[in-house]
Structures are given as structure tokens and as C-alpha cells.
């Protein structure tokens, strides 16, 4: 498995190429807009997969949209200087009945 730091670095490299190719500025509107867009697409994929929306759904489409949402969350965290691993352990760790951290 790949750790979050490596995934975040990969997301930044992919986004660097994307914004260069299309001349996009990564500002607050872009980061938050992409998170919102990808959450909507994940929702749509889940609804289709569970026959709650028109169109054929697939597990692969659901997984792809979850990956997109994670990618844009990693970009947002990088932009804001957030260490997601540390934040997750701080926020969720106290509630882990196994007492383990990632």
C-alpha cells in the first residue's frame, strides 16, 4: 500500500501537468469547486450502482469517483499545508477501540 505522503506528491504532480496543459489557476474556488464536483460524481455513481438513478452503474465507476475525490482532497491538503495523516490520527484516533493509529 502507498502512504498518504506519496499519494499527495503524486496528486500534486498530476495536477501540475493538468493545470499547465489547460492554463488553470489553482485558487480557493478551484480547490473547493473540484472537491464539490467530485463528491457529486461519487454520489451519482453510487446512486446508479444501487439503481436509485437512471443509467447503468458499475463498481469500477464508483471506485474511480472515490479515487478522484481522494485526489482532490490530497491537493486541497497540500495547498493548505495539512498533514492528513497527523490530522486523522489526532481527530479519529481517540475513538479507535483497537487503540491503533495508521
N, C-alpha and C positions, 0 to 999 in steps of 0.2 A: 504494500500500500504506500502511496505517496503522502508525505506530510503536508500540512496546510501552507507552510512557508514555500515549499517547492511549487505547490499548486498556485499560490498567489503570484510567484515570479513568472510562472507560465502564463497566467491570465494577463499580466501586465505586458508581456512580450506579444501576445496575440493582439491585445488591444492597441498596442503601439503601431503594429502593422495596419490594423483596421482604420485607425484614425488618420494615419498618414495617407493611406490609399484614398480615403473618402473626404479628407480635409475637415475632419470633425474636431471640435474643441471639447475636451473633457472638463466640463464645469459641473456645478451642482445640478443644474437642470438635466444634463446628460446622465450623470450617475444615478440620480433618483428616478428619472424617467425610464431608464433601462431596467432598473430593479422592478419597477411597477409593471412595465411591459412584459417582462419575463415571468413575473408572478401570475399575470393574466393568462399567459400562454400555458403555464403549468396547470392552472385551473381548467382551462379549456381542454387540455389533453386528458386530464383526469375525468372530466365530465363525459367526454367522448368514449373513453375506455370503459366507463361504467354505464353506458347507454343512457346518459342523462342530458345529452345534447346530440344534435344531428351530426351525421358523419361517422366514418369509421375511426375508431381509436386503436392505438397499439401500445403495448408495454414499452417498446422502443421509443415512441414519441414522448411518452411520459418521462422516461429516463433522460431523454435529450433535453427536455424543458427543465427538469430538475438540475441538470448539469449547467444549462445556461444561467439559471438563477444563481447557482453557486458561483459561477464565474463572475457574474456582475457583483455579487456580494463581496467576493475577494477583491475586485477592482475598487469598490467603494471603501473597503477597509484599508487598502493600500493608500488610496487618496487621502484618507483621514488619519493615517498613521495608527491604525488599530491593530493590535496583536490579537487576532481572533482566538488563537489557542488559549492565551492567558485570560482573555475576557470570558471565554466559555468556562474555563475551569473556575474562575472567580464567581461567575454567576450561577452555573449549574452544579458545580462540584459539591457544594454543601448539601445538595438534595439527592446525591447519588448514594443509594443504600449500600452499594458494594464498597463505598469509600475509596473508589479508584478515580484517577484522572487520566485523560488521554495522554 
